[in-house]
Amino acid sequence: MPVVRDLRVLLQLRDFRSLLAVRLLSQAADGVYQVALATYVVFSPEKQASPAAIASAMAVLLLPYSLLGPFAGVLLDRWRRRQVLLYGNLLRTALTAGTAALITAQVPDWLFYASALSVMAVNRFVLSGLSAALPRVVDGTERLVLANSLSPTAGTLATTAGGGLAFTARLAGIESNSAVVVLAAALYLCAAGVSLRMAPGLLGPEPGELQPRLRTAVSSTARGLVEGLRHLAERRTAAVALTAMTALRFCYGALTVMVLMLCRYAWSDSEANGLALLGIAVGVSGAGFFTAAVVTPPAVARFGPLAWMACCAGLSAVLAPTLGLAFAYGPMLVAAFVLGLSTQAAKISTDTVVQSSVDDAFRGRVFAVYDMLFNVAYVGAAAVAALMLPPDGKSSLLVIGVALLHAATAALLVRFLRS
């Protein structure tokens, strides 16, 4: 098969393998860390979680550091990206160990959230750097499409696997959330070590584009952001892809909160059962991510990235309400697979569009804005879900609203392609 042959070619590239390994270890650690936090906030017996509480936690953990995205991008276009991967993961190792200590000490919630926020803030630099660096280790548009299919999707699967590892550790009898967080710290440390396999200047930007003094970089943040947005506005295809991806991420976030509440209250009567059900749902959605990695490259080659995104949005518009309105666990698992497939396929397509149409000198800024939109949409979805969901998580209005937004996104893409 051509895809298998091209995949083998990619994996023969030493620098691509190293960058992929850093992503896998980093995002596996993210999965462990996020599940440990979710378990502490939502599934702890002493905490009675509500949709509003979940939305508040997401806002605290996601929204502030997401707003740092443009600033991260300006700095990424001035700092060597390999150094960002190295020192970013070392810093996360230390901060994650600090979070574990705070959980053990049972400190007030605000101090715990401040620690978690610090870890996730550094995450912005690492993930944006990984995306911006990818074109530096592969050549050719076709290989870039395949790399975008493999690398971010593999990272998402690694996050899912990390989450599964955390779920397994808890269900196997490790009752301490702090012990699970320490595991995440170890994985961050491994990611830092693997980044040393790449030369400091390999991932760019070019030395002539660097501004080594931090004061100069920070003072030019506002101007750099405006330039990055102007650069994006001049590339309508990338702008439309980002708009569609933001809408699809919103839909995925809203349904994620709904499934979480269903697992916590409607489908289970204990913390352990709720965690097990949520773990299965996350795994099924991860299988959808993997399937997207397999089917997206040939689909993009045949239909084009935006047309493929329109197909994915249209598929979700039809199947999400068909499967979700029963609020039964089995059909909801099928819906989780479909949404995982369609959302990840759209993200792969969007990554490819942005990387192929944005100049390298602006790529860090654009991807940081992309990342900001990605997470703000998720937080916004949680806020909307908090307003609409009853305590047991069953809301037909939310499911129908998400289906309509999927349909509107598909219509937007089709209209742009016809213009």
Secondary structure by P-SEA (a helix, b strand, c coil): caaaaaaaaaaacaaaaaaaaaaaaaaaaaaaaaaaaaaaccccccccccaaaaaaaaaaaccccccaaaaaaaaaacccaaaaaaaaaaaaaaaaaaaaaaaaacccaaaaaaaaaaaaaaaaaaaaaaaaacccccccaaaaaaaaacaaaaaaaaaaaaaaaaaaaaaaccccaaaaaaaaaaaaaaaaaaaccccccccccccccccccaaaaaaaaaaaaaaaaaaaaacaaaaaaaaaaaaaaaaaaaaaaaaaaaaaccccccaaaaaaaaaaaaaaaaaaaaaaaaccaaaaacccaaaaaaaaaaaaacccccccccccaaaaaaaaaaaaaaaaaaaaaaaaaaaacccccaaaaaaaaaaaaaaaaaaaaaaaaaaccccccccaaaaaaaaaaaaaaaaaaaaaaac
